[in-house]
Amino acid sequence: MRLYNIYYICKNTLDSIKELKYTEAKVSNIYRIDNWETVREGLIILKAIPFLAKYIDNIFECVPIYSRKRERPQVDTLERDKIIRLMRDLVARTDTVIELYESMEKGEAKEGIDIKIPECDSFKEYIQYMKDIDFIFSQSPFISKSKEEIVFNTVDVGSIWLSFFVKATAGAHVILNILSKMSEMAIKIKSNSVVIKQQEEMLKTMQQKNEIGSEVIDVFKKLKENILDDAVSELEVECNLSVKEPEDRDRARRTLEKYAELIDKGVEIYCAIETPTDIKVQFPFSDNAPEIPEGLLKLIEEKKENEKETIN
């Protein structure tokens, strides 16, 4: 999991687990956990973070299994004291993650895109990925005509993730929509290119044996050009942008081809965690996206509502 995603989960969950409230029951040495439902939801969200999972399991084990889903489960004195110790430890670890991340020189958290780079065997290979990504962002006429701008944000700590945010009118998401459609188109091109390349290699072998002429190879090259040109035409319609100038059309073809090559090598583009869900799901890689715990968005919305009420 990306360090920023760990921080984001911790930051938005900490308040919900900070304090368990107990009420002594009528039976001696028995206590009810008054806000267990809220804390339990926060613990389930935090459990998505691998290094915190075992600590959360230890907390759940202190609550009798038959009452863990109750609104106000009961625990005895020993269980209560153990939960208090474990919760104090968990809050401290969560707080440390937040303090550590916020102490770093990091980019701004904004709506944008995250790019996953596959493992590289050399620094030269890593640099080539950077050049290819820059080529797509800087040369695609669909992006340059959008009146928005992709800005480099940061490299995520401990992984090969690049973060960019998009300078845009609030709520517009023009570039993100374009990139989602370019992603879909590049995947189609990749699939078609693989088949064409296989057939082309087979035909070259036949040509070497003088079984066919060079004109057959030229037909396959032209077929590849037609696939790219059709993809550009389809994107014009999808993005409602016209690319008529020969130079622009050539750049559009080349950026799509480059994007298809990057996808074939394992590059994946996702929306940043702050981006609205309806935009995220448009990206074809969304099924493989870094998992956001179920319930986190609901928790964030509840926090925003509480903040509004406090201000009013």
C-alpha positions as a Markdown table, in Angstrom:
| # | Residue | x | y | z |
|---|---|---|---|---|
| 1 | Met | 0.0 | 0.0 | 0.0 |
| 2 | Arg | 1.2 | 3.5 | -0.9 |
| 3 | Leu | 2.5 | 5.5 | 2.1 |
| 4 | Tyr | 0.1 | 8.4 | 1.3 |
| 5 | Asn | -2.9 | 6.0 | 1.3 |
| 6 | Ile | -1.8 | 4.7 | 4.7 |
| 7 | Tyr | -1.6 | 8.3 | 5.9 |
| 8 | Tyr | -4.9 | 9.2 | 4.4 |
| 9 | Ile | -6.7 | 6.3 | 6.1 |
| 10 | Cys | -5.0 | 7.0 | 9.5 |
| 11 | Lys | -5.7 | 10.8 | 9.3 |
| 12 | Asn | -9.4 | 10.3 | 8.5 |
| 13 | Thr | -9.9 | 7.5 | 11.0 |
| 14 | Leu | -8.0 | 8.6 | 14.1 |
| 15 | Asp | -10.8 | 10.7 | 15.7 |
| 16 | Ser | -13.2 | 7.8 | 15.6 |
| 17 | Ile | -10.9 | 5.5 | 17.7 |
| 18 | Lys | -9.4 | 8.0 | 20.0 |
| 19 | Glu | -11.6 | 7.3 | 23.0 |
| 20 | Leu | -13.7 | 4.4 | 24.1 |
| 21 | Lys | -16.5 | 5.4 | 26.6 |
| 22 | Tyr | -17.5 | 2.9 | 29.3 |
| 23 | Thr | -20.5 | 2.7 | 31.6 |
| 24 | Glu | -20.5 | 0.4 | 34.6 |
| 25 | Ala | -23.3 | -2.1 | 34.5 |
| 26 | Lys | -25.5 | -3.1 | 37.4 |
| 27 | Val | -23.5 | -6.4 | 37.7 |
| 28 | Ser | -20.2 | -5.9 | 39.5 |
| 29 | Asn | -17.0 | -5.7 | 37.4 |
| 30 | Ile | -19.0 | -5.5 | 34.1 |
| 31 | Tyr | -18.8 | -2.5 | 31.8 |
| 32 | Arg | -20.7 | -1.5 | 28.6 |
| 33 | Ile | -18.8 | 0.1 | 25.8 |
| 34 | Asp | -21.0 | 3.0 | 24.9 |
| 35 | Asn | -19.5 | 4.1 | 21.6 |
| 36 | Trp | -18.4 | 0.7 | 20.4 |
| 37 | Glu | -20.2 | 0.9 | 17.1 |
| 38 | Thr | -18.3 | 4.0 | 16.0 |
| 39 | Val | -15.0 | 2.7 | 17.2 |
| 40 | Arg | -15.5 | -0.8 | 15.7 |
| 41 | Glu | -16.1 | 0.8 | 12.2 |
| 42 | Gly | -12.9 | 2.8 | 12.6 |
| 43 | Leu | -11.0 | -0.3 | 13.6 |
| 44 | Ile | -12.3 | -2.2 | 10.6 |
| 45 | Ile | -11.2 | 0.6 | 8.3 |
| 46 | Leu | -7.7 | 0.7 | 9.9 |
| 47 | Lys | -7.3 | -3.1 | 9.6 |
| 48 | Ala | -6.8 | -2.5 | 5.8 |
| 49 | Ile | -3.3 | -1.3 | 6.8 |
| 50 | Pro | -1.2 | -4.4 | 7.0 |
| 51 | Phe | 1.1 | -3.4 | 9.9 |
| 52 | Leu | -1.8 | -2.4 | 12.1 |
| 53 | Ala | -4.0 | -5.5 | 11.4 |
| 54 | Lys | -2.6 | -7.7 | 14.2 |
| 55 | Tyr | -3.0 | -5.0 | 16.9 |
| 56 | Ile | -6.6 | -4.5 | 15.8 |
| 57 | Asp | -7.2 | -8.3 | 15.9 |
| 58 | Asn | -5.9 | -8.3 | 19.5 |
| 59 | Ile | -8.5 | -5.6 | 20.4 |
| 60 | Phe | -11.4 | -7.5 | 18.9 |
| 61 | Glu | -10.3 | -10.6 | 20.8 |
| 62 | Cys | -10.9 | -8.7 | 24.1 |
| 63 | Val | -14.6 | -8.4 | 23.2 |
| 64 | Pro | -16.6 | -11.6 | 23.5 |
| 65 | Ile | -17.3 | -12.9 | 19.9 |
| 66 | Tyr | -21.0 | -13.2 | 20.5 |
| 67 | Ser | -21.3 | -9.5 | 21.3 |
| 68 | Arg | -18.8 | -7.8 | 18.9 |
| 69 | Lys | -21.6 | -6.7 | 16.6 |
| 70 | Arg | -23.8 | -5.3 | 19.3 |
| 71 | Glu | -24.2 | -1.6 | 19.8 |
| 72 | Arg | -23.0 | -1.7 | 23.4 |
| 73 | Pro | -21.2 | -4.9 | 24.2 |
| 74 | Gln | -20.2 | -5.8 | 27.7 |
| 75 | Val | -16.7 | -6.6 | 29.0 |
| 76 | Asp | -15.3 | -7.4 | 32.4 |
| 77 | Thr | -12.7 | -5.3 | 34.3 |
| 78 | Leu | -9.7 | -7.3 | 32.9 |
| 79 | Glu | -11.0 | -7.1 | 29.3 |
| 80 | Arg | -11.7 | -3.4 | 29.7 |
| 81 | Asp | -8.2 | -2.7 | 31.1 |
| 82 | Lys | -6.6 | -4.7 | 28.3 |
| 83 | Ile | -8.6 | -2.9 | 25.6 |
| 84 | Ile | -7.6 | 0.5 | 27.1 |
| 85 | Arg | -3.9 | -0.5 | 26.9 |
| 86 | Leu | -4.2 | -1.9 | 23.4 |
| 87 | Met | -6.2 | 1.1 | 22.1 |
| 88 | Arg | -3.7 | 3.5 | 23.6 |
| 89 | Asp | -1.0 | 1.7 | 21.7 |
| 90 | Leu | -3.0 | 1.7 | 18.5 |
| 91 | Val | -3.8 | 5.4 | 18.7 |
| 92 | Ala | -0.1 | 6.1 | 19.3 |
| 93 | Arg | 1.0 | 4.1 | 16.2 |
| 94 | Thr | -1.7 | 5.8 | 14.1 |
| 95 | Asp | -0.7 | 9.2 | 15.3 |
| 96 | Thr | 3.0 | 8.4 | 14.5 |
| 97 | Val | 2.1 | 7.6 | 10.9 |
| 98 | Ile | 0.4 | 10.9 | 10.6 |
| 99 | Glu | 3.2 | 12.9 | 12.2 |
| 100 | Leu | 5.8 | 11.1 | 10.2 |
| 101 | Tyr | 4.1 | 11.8 | 6.9 |
| 102 | Glu | 3.3 | 15.4 | 7.7 |
| 103 | Ser | 6.9 | 16.0 | 8.7 |
| 104 | Met | 8.1 | 15.0 | 5.2 |
| 105 | Glu | 8.5 | 17.3 | 2.2 |
| 106 | Lys | 5.6 | 16.1 | 0.3 |
| 107 | Gly | 3.3 | 17.2 | -2.6 |
| 108 | Glu | -0.1 | 18.6 | -2.1 |
| 109 | Ala | -3.0 | 16.3 | -1.7 |
| 110 | Lys | -5.4 | 17.1 | -4.6 |
| 111 | Glu | -7.6 | 15.6 | -7.2 |
| 112 | Gly | -5.3 | 14.1 | -9.9 |
| 113 | Ile | -3.6 | 10.9 | -11.0 |
| 114 | Asp | -1.3 | 8.4 | -9.6 |
| 115 | Ile | 0.9 | 6.3 | -11.9 |
| 116 | Lys | 2.2 | 2.9 | -11.0 |
| 117 | Ile | 5.6 | 2.1 | -12.5 |
| 118 | Pro | 6.6 | -1.6 | -12.9 |
| 119 | Glu | 9.7 | -2.8 | -11.2 |
| 120 | Cys | 12.8 | -1.6 | -13.1 |
| 121 | Asp | 16.1 | -3.5 | -13.7 |
| 122 | Ser | 18.1 | -0.3 | -14.1 |
| 123 | Phe | 18.0 | 3.4 | -13.5 |
| 124 | Lys | 18.1 | 3.9 | -17.3 |
| 125 | Glu | 14.9 | 1.9 | -17.6 |
| 126 | Tyr | 13.2 | 4.0 | -14.9 |
| 127 | Ile | 14.3 | 7.3 | -16.7 |
| 128 | Gln | 12.8 | 5.9 | -19.9 |
| 129 | Tyr | 9.5 | 5.5 | -18.2 |
| 130 | Met | 9.6 | 9.1 | -17.1 |
| 131 | Lys | 10.4 | 10.3 | -20.7 |
| 132 | Asp | 7.6 | 8.2 | -22.2 |
| 133 | Ile | 5.0 | 9.5 | -19.6 |
| 134 | Asp | 6.2 | 13.1 | -20.2 |
| 135 | Phe | 5.8 | 12.5 | -24.0 |
| 136 | Ile | 2.2 | 11.4 | -23.6 |
| 137 | Phe | 1.3 | 14.3 | -21.2 |
| 138 | Ser | 3.1 | 17.0 | -23.2 |
| 139 | Gln | 2.5 | 15.9 | -26.8 |
| 140 | Ser | -1.1 | 14.6 | -26.8 |
| 141 | Pro | -3.3 | 17.2 | -28.5 |
| 142 | Phe | -6.3 | 16.0 | -26.5 |
| 143 | Ile | -4.6 | 17.0 | -23.3 |
| 144 | Ser | -3.1 | 20.2 | -24.6 |
| 145 | Lys | -6.4 | 21.4 | -26.0 |
| 146 | Ser | -8.3 | 20.7 | -22.7 |
| 147 | Lys | -7.4 | 24.1 | -21.1 |
| 148 | Glu | -6.3 | 22.2 | -18.0 |
| 149 | Glu | -2.8 | 21.3 | -16.9 |
| 150 | Ile | -1.1 | 18.2 | -15.4 |
| 151 | Val | 1.4 | 19.2 | -12.7 |
| 152 | Phe | 4.0 | 16.9 | -11.2 |
| 153 | Asn | 3.3 | 16.5 | -7.5 |
| 154 | Thr | 5.5 | 13.9 | -5.8 |
| 155 | Val | 7.1 | 10.4 | -5.8 |
| 156 | Asp | 5.5 | 8.2 | -3.2 |
| 157 | Val | 7.9 | 7.0 | -0.5 |
| 158 | Gly | 8.8 | 3.3 | -0.5 |
| 159 | Ser | 7.3 | 2.5 | -3.9 |
| 160 | Ile | 7.4 | 3.3 | -7.6 |
| 161 | Trp | 4.5 | 5.6 | -7.7 |
| 162 | Leu | 4.3 | 9.1 | -9.3 |
| 163 | Ser | 1.7 | 11.6 | -8.2 |
| 164 | Phe | 0.3 | 14.4 | -10.4 |
| 165 | Phe | -2.4 | 16.9 | -9.7 |
| 166 | Val | -4.5 | 18.6 | -12.3 |
| 167 | Lys | -4.9 | 22.4 | -12.4 |
| 168 | Ala | -8.5 | 22.9 | -13.4 |
| 169 | Thr | -11.8 | 24.5 | -12.7 |
| 170 | Ala | -13.3 | 22.9 | -9.6 |
| 171 | Gly | -15.5 | 19.9 | -10.6 |
| 172 | Ala | -14.5 | 20.0 | -14.3 |
| 173 | His | -12.4 | 16.9 | -14.5 |
| 174 | Val | -11.7 | 17.4 | -18.2 |
| 175 | Ile | -8.2 | 15.9 | -18.3 |
| 176 | Leu | -9.2 | 13.0 | -16.0 |
| 177 | Asn | -12.0 | 12.1 | -18.3 |
| 178 | Ile | -9.7 | 12.4 | -21.3 |
| 179 | Leu | -7.1 | 10.2 | -19.6 |
| 180 | Ser | -9.7 | 7.6 | -18.8 |
| 181 | Lys | -10.8 | 7.4 | -22.4 |
| 182 | Met | -7.2 | 7.4 | -23.6 |
| 183 | Ser | -6.5 | 4.5 | -21.2 |
| 184 | Glu | -9.4 | 2.5 | -22.7 |
| 185 | Met | -8.2 | 3.3 | -26.2 |
| 186 | Ala | -4.6 | 2.4 | -25.5 |
| 187 | Ile | -5.7 | -1.0 | -24.1 |
| 188 | Lys | -7.6 | -1.7 | -27.3 |
| 189 | Ile | -4.6 | -0.7 | -29.4 |
| 190 | Lys | -2.3 | -2.9 | -27.3 |
| 191 | Ser | -4.5 | -5.9 | -27.8 |
| 192 | Asn | -4.7 | -5.3 | -31.6 |
| 193 | Ser | -1.0 | -4.5 | -31.8 |
| 194 | Val | 0.0 | -7.8 | -30.1 |
| 195 | Val | -2.0 | -9.8 | -32.7 |
| 196 | Ile | -0.6 | -7.7 | -35.6 |
| 197 | Lys | 3.0 | -8.0 | -34.3 |
| 198 | Gln | 2.7 | -11.8 | -34.0 |
| 199 | Gln | 1.3 | -12.0 | -37.6 |
| 200 | Glu | 4.0 | -9.6 | -38.8 |
| 201 | Glu | 6.8 | -11.7 | -37.3 |
| 202 | Met | 5.4 | -14.8 | -38.8 |
| 203 | Leu | 5.2 | -13.1 | -42.2 |
| 204 | Lys | 8.8 | -11.8 | -41.9 |
| 205 | Thr | 9.9 | -15.4 | -41.4 |
| 206 | Met | 7.9 | -16.5 | -44.5 |
| 207 | Gln | 9.5 | -13.6 | -46.4 |
| 208 | Gln | 13.0 | -14.7 | -45.5 |
| 209 | Lys | 12.1 | -18.1 | -46.9 |
| 210 | Asn | 10.9 | -16.3 | -50.1 |
| 211 | Glu | 7.4 | -17.6 | -49.6 |
| 212 | Ile | 5.8 | -14.1 | -49.7 |
| 213 | Gly | 6.7 | -10.6 | -51.0 |
| 214 | Ser | 7.4 | -7.4 | -49.0 |
| 215 | Glu | 4.1 | -5.9 | -50.1 |
| 216 | Val | 2.3 | -8.3 | -47.6 |
| 217 | Ile | 4.4 | -6.9 | -44.8 |
| 218 | Asp | 3.5 | -3.3 | -45.9 |
| 219 | Val | -0.2 | -4.2 | -45.7 |
| 220 | Phe | 0.2 | -5.1 | -42.0 |
| 221 | Lys | 2.1 | -1.9 | -41.3 |
| 222 | Lys | -0.7 | 0.1 | -43.0 |
| 223 | Leu | -3.2 | -1.9 | -40.9 |
| 224 | Lys | -1.5 | -0.7 | -37.7 |
| 225 | Glu | -1.6 | 2.9 | -38.9 |
| 226 | Asn | -5.3 | 2.6 | -39.6 |
| 227 | Ile | -6.0 | 1.2 | -36.1 |
| 228 | Leu | -4.2 | 4.3 | -34.6 |
| 229 | Asp | -6.0 | 6.7 | -36.9 |
| 230 | Asp | -9.4 | 5.1 | -36.1 |
| 231 | Ala | -8.6 | 5.4 | -32.4 |
| 232 | Val | -7.8 | 9.1 | -32.8 |
| 233 | Ser | -11.1 | 9.6 | -34.6 |
| 234 | Glu | -13.0 | 7.8 | -31.9 |
| 235 | Leu | -11.3 | 9.9 | -29.2 |
| 236 | Glu | -12.4 | 13.1 | -31.1 |
| 237 | Val | -16.0 | 12.0 | -30.6 |
| 238 | Glu | -15.5 | 10.8 | -27.0 |
| 239 | Cys | -13.7 | 13.9 | -25.9 |
| 240 | Asn | -15.6 | 16.4 | -28.0 |
| 241 | Leu | -12.3 | 17.7 | -29.3 |
| 242 | Ser | -11.2 | 18.2 | -32.9 |
| 243 | Val | -7.8 | 17.1 | -34.1 |
| 244 | Lys | -7.6 | 18.0 | -37.7 |
| 245 | Glu | -4.1 | 19.4 | -38.3 |
| 246 | Pro | -1.8 | 16.7 | -39.8 |
| 247 | Glu | 0.9 | 17.5 | -37.2 |
| 248 | Asp | -1.6 | 17.3 | -34.3 |
| 249 | Arg | -3.1 | 14.1 | -35.7 |
| 250 | Asp | 0.4 | 12.5 | -35.9 |
| 251 | Arg | 1.1 | 13.5 | -32.3 |
| 252 | Ala | -2.2 | 12.0 | -31.2 |
| 253 | Arg | -1.4 | 8.7 | -32.9 |
| 254 | Arg | 2.2 | 8.6 | -31.5 |
| 255 | Thr | 1.0 | 9.3 | -27.9 |
| 256 | Leu | -1.6 | 6.6 | -28.1 |
| 257 | Glu | 0.9 | 4.2 | -29.5 |
| 258 | Lys | 3.4 | 5.1 | -26.7 |
| 259 | Tyr | 0.6 | 4.8 | -24.1 |
| 260 | Ala | -0.2 | 1.3 | -25.4 |
| 261 | Glu | 3.4 | 0.3 | -25.1 |
| 262 | Leu | 3.6 | 1.5 | -21.5 |
| 263 | Ile | 0.5 | -0.4 | -20.6 |
| 264 | Asp | 2.0 | -3.5 | -22.2 |
| 265 | Lys | 5.0 | -3.1 | -19.9 |
| 266 | Gly | 2.9 | -2.8 | -16.8 |
| 267 | Val | 2.3 | 0.9 | -16.3 |
| 268 | Glu | -1.1 | 1.7 | -14.7 |
| 269 | Ile | -2.8 | 5.1 | -14.2 |
| 270 | Tyr | -5.3 | 5.7 | -11.4 |
| 271 | Cys | -7.2 | 8.6 | -10.0 |
| 272 | Ala | -5.8 | 10.1 | -6.8 |
| 273 | Ile | -7.6 | 9.0 | -3.6 |
| 274 | Glu | -9.2 | 12.5 | -3.3 |
| 275 | Thr | -10.9 | 12.2 | -6.7 |
| 276 | Pro | -14.7 | 11.6 | -6.7 |
| 277 | Thr | -15.7 | 7.9 | -7.1 |
| 278 | Asp | -17.7 | 8.6 | -10.3 |
| 279 | Ile | -14.5 | 9.7 | -12.0 |
| 280 | Lys | -12.3 | 6.9 | -10.5 |
| 281 | Val | -14.5 | 4.1 | -11.9 |
| 282 | Gln | -14.1 | 5.4 | -15.5 |
| 283 | Phe | -10.5 | 4.3 | -15.5 |
| 284 | Pro | -10.0 | 0.8 | -16.8 |
| 285 | Phe | -7.4 | -0.1 | -14.1 |
| 286 | Ser | -9.9 | 0.7 | -11.3 |
| 287 | Asp | -10.4 | -3.0 | -10.4 |
| 288 | Asn | -6.6 | -3.2 | -9.6 |
| 289 | Ala | -6.5 | 0.1 | -7.8 |
| 290 | Pro | -5.0 | 0.4 | -4.3 |
| 291 | Glu | -7.9 | -0.7 | -2.0 |
| 292 | Ile | -9.7 | 2.0 | -0.1 |
| 293 | Pro | -11.4 | 0.4 | 2.9 |
| 294 | Glu | -15.1 | 0.1 | 2.8 |
| 295 | Gly | -16.7 | 2.6 | 5.2 |
| 296 | Leu | -13.9 | 5.2 | 4.8 |
| 297 | Leu | -15.8 | 7.5 | 2.5 |
| 298 | Lys | -18.8 | 7.3 | 4.7 |
| 299 | Leu | -16.7 | 8.2 | 7.7 |
| 300 | Ile | -15.2 | 11.2 | 5.8 |
| 301 | Glu | -18.6 | 12.5 | 4.9 |
| 302 | Glu | -19.8 | 12.2 | 8.5 |
| 303 | Lys | -16.7 | 14.2 | 9.6 |
| 304 | Lys | -17.4 | 16.9 | 7.1 |
| 305 | Glu | -21.1 | 17.1 | 8.3 |
| 306 | Asn | -19.9 | 17.4 | 11.9 |
| 307 | Glu | -17.4 | 20.2 | 11.0 |
| 308 | Lys | -20.2 | 22.1 | 9.2 |
| 309 | Glu | -22.5 | 21.8 | 12.3 |
| 310 | Thr | -19.6 | 23.0 | 14.5 |
| 311 | Ile | -19.0 | 26.1 | 12.4 |
| 312 | Asn | -22.7 | 26.9 | 12.3 |
